Amino acid sequence: MIMPVLNLSNDQVIELVKQLPPEGKQAVLEALIADRDSWWDEMLIHGERQLRLICAERGLDWDSMNEDEREVFVDELIHEDSKC
């Protein structure tokens, strides 16, 4: 079954959600939170992959680094272009 596609503005969607009963609003909120959490998990995985690659390029092993070493590495990486 093919669902029709509606083209609504963000404001229209917000107004429609406001018309829902509390249970419907809760369902919308839970769906949005699940989407956000899924996106965040994907970003963390991608970021960690990138950090592993950067470490490998510099002869380091991300997985063998402790939390403090990782923090120092990321801090240096963030600020390396600003060094004089």
Helices and strands as residue ranges (DSSP letters): H 10-18, H 22-57, G 62-64, H 67-79, G 80-82
